[in-house]
């Protein structure tokens, strides 16, 4: 470990000691009010500091609580998007075959595919990711998405193509709700 790496990890360690309890308290409040029982404030807070630690910068942070809040909110939103995607997939599976039950192995395969899709979505720019989720999960049409995001229908189409090239090969088509097939 280089001297800069040690300095950075020491700095983040100091931030952790100073702000971890505060961040957990803040996250518990938000998670309680969102009724998200599956989320753990401590897990999200720890992931927040892991992301901060993985950043290459060693610069002092002027407003650490603001940065920690931003990172933790992003992680919370990712968790919520994943939960919503999982719910949509389960609902679609239930509608397609209400009497059909998945084996434990098949459930694990579906979960792995969803996790791969989530990682893929995280790698996309926010507008592209939002466009993909609004179309494939929420079932909005391209014109509806264009109005919502304030972009052209052509941009929506380009974003969907970009997302599809990157993400759809990872997922079995039965895992992604198909509200409106690609135009």
C-alpha positions in Angstrom: 0.0 0.0 0.0 1.5 3.4 -1.0 1.7 6.3 1.3 -1.2 8.1 -0.5 -3.3 4.9 -0.1 -2.6 4.8 3.6 -3.4 8.5 3.9 -6.7 8.1 2.1 -7.7 5.0 4.1 -6.8 6.8 7.3 -8.9 9.8 6.2 -11.9 7.7 5.4 -11.4 5.8 8.6 -11.6 9.1 10.5 -14.8 10.0 8.6 -16.2 6.7 9.5 -15.5 7.1 13.2 -16.9 10.7 13.1 -20.0 10.1 11.0 -21.0 6.5 10.9 -23.5 6.7 13.8 -25.0 9.9 12.4 -25.4 8.3 9.0 -27.0 5.1 10.4 -29.5 7.2 12.4 -30.4 9.2 9.3 -30.8 6.1 7.2 -33.0 4.4 9.8 -35.3 7.4 9.7 -35.6 7.3 5.9 -35.9 3.5 5.8 -38.6 3.6 8.5 -40.6 6.2 6.7 -40.3 4.3 3.4 -41.5 1.1 5.0 -38.6 -0.7 3.5 -38.1 -3.5 6.0 -35.6 -5.4 3.8 -33.0 -2.6 4.0 -30.6 -2.3 6.8 -29.3 1.2 7.7 -26.0 -0.3 8.9 -25.5 -2.1 5.6 -26.2 1.0 3.5 -24.0 3.1 5.7 -21.1 0.6 5.5 -21.5 0.4 1.7 -21.4 4.2 1.6 -18.0 4.2 3.3 -16.8 1.4 1.1 -17.6 3.5 -2.0 -15.9 6.4 -0.4 -12.8 4.3 0.3 -12.7 3.0 -3.3 -12.5 6.5 -4.7 -9.0 7.5 -5.8 -9.1 10.9 -4.3 -7.3 11.8 -1.1 -8.5 15.4 -1.0 -10.2 16.6 2.2 -13.9 16.7 1.8 -15.4 20.1 2.8 -18.9 18.8 3.6 -18.5 15.2 4.5 -22.1 14.8 5.7 -23.5 16.1 2.4 -21.3 13.7 0.4 -22.2 10.8 2.7 -25.9 11.7 2.3 -25.6 11.8 -1.5 -23.8 8.4 -1.7 -26.1 6.7 0.8 -29.2 8.0 -0.9 -27.9 6.7 -4.3 -27.4 3.3 -2.6 -30.9 3.4 -1.1 -32.5 4.3 -4.4 -30.6 1.4 -6.1 -31.9 -0.9 -3.5 -35.5 0.3 -4.0 -35.2 0.0 -7.8 -33.9 -3.5 -7.4 -36.8 -4.3 -5.1 -39.3 -2.8 -7.5 -37.8 -4.8 -10.4 -37.9 -8.0 -8.4 -41.6 -7.4 -7.6 -42.4 -6.7 -11.2 -40.7 -9.9 -12.3 -42.5 -11.9 -9.6 -45.9 -10.4 -10.6 -45.3 -11.2 -14.2 -44.3 -14.8 -13.4 -47.4 -15.1 -11.2 -49.6 -13.8 -14.0 -48.1 -16.1 -16.6 -48.5 -19.2 -14.6 -50.4 -18.7 -11.4 -50.4 -22.4 -10.4 -46.8 -22.9 -11.4 -44.2 -22.8 -8.7 -40.5 -22.4 -9.2 -38.0 -24.8 -7.8 -35.4 -23.6 -5.5 -32.8 -23.9 -8.3 -34.9 -21.9 -10.7 -35.5 -19.2 -8.1 -31.7 -18.9 -7.6 -31.2 -18.7 -11.3 -33.8 -15.9 -11.5 -32.2 -14.0 -8.6 -28.7 -14.3 -10.3 -30.1 -13.0 -13.5 -31.7 -10.1 -11.7 -28.5 -9.3 -9.9 -26.6 -9.4 -13.3 -29.2 -7.1 -14.7 -28.9 -4.7 -11.8 -25.1 -4.6 -12.1 -25.6 -3.8 -15.8 -28.1 -1.1 -15.1 -25.8 0.5 -12.6 -23.2 0.8 -15.4 -25.5 2.9 -17.6 -25.8 6.7 -17.5 -28.7 7.8 -15.4 -31.0 8.9 -18.3 -30.4 5.7 -20.2 -31.0 3.6 -17.1 -34.2 5.5 -16.2 -35.5 5.2 -19.7 -34.9 1.4 -19.7 -36.6 0.9 -16.4 -39.6 3.2 -17.2 -40.1 1.2 -20.4 -39.4 -2.4 -19.5 -40.6 -2.3 -15.8 -43.2 0.4 -15.6 -44.6 -0.2 -19.1 -44.4 3.4 -20.3 -44.4 4.1 -24.1 -41.6 5.9 -25.7 -43.6 9.1 -26.1 -44.6 9.0 -22.4 -41.0 8.6 -21.4 -39.9 11.4 -23.7 -42.4 13.8 -22.1 -41.4 12.6 -18.6 -37.7 13.1 -19.2 -38.0 16.2 -21.5 -36.2 14.5 -24.4 -37.2 13.5 -27.9 -38.7 10.2 -28.8 -35.6 9.6 -30.9 -33.5 9.9 -27.8 -35.7 7.5 -26.0 -35.2 5.0 -28.8 -31.4 5.6 -28.8 -31.3 5.1 -25.0 -33.3 1.9 -25.2 -31.1 0.5 -28.0 -28.0 1.3 -25.9 -29.5 -0.3 -22.8 -30.7 -3.3 -24.7 -27.3 -3.9 -26.3 -25.7 -3.9 -22.8 -28.4 -5.5 -20.6 -30.8 -7.7 -22.4 -28.3 -10.3 -23.4 -27.7 -10.9 -19.6 -31.3 -11.6 -18.8 -33.7 -14.3 -20.0 -36.6 -12.5 -21.7 -39.0 -14.1 -19.2 -37.3 -12.1 -16.4 -37.9 -8.7 -17.8 -41.5 -7.6 -18.0 -42.4 -6.9 -21.6 -45.0 -4.2 -21.4 -44.2 -2.8 -24.8 -41.8 -4.6 -27.1 -39.1 -2.5 -28.7 -40.5 -0.3 -31.4 
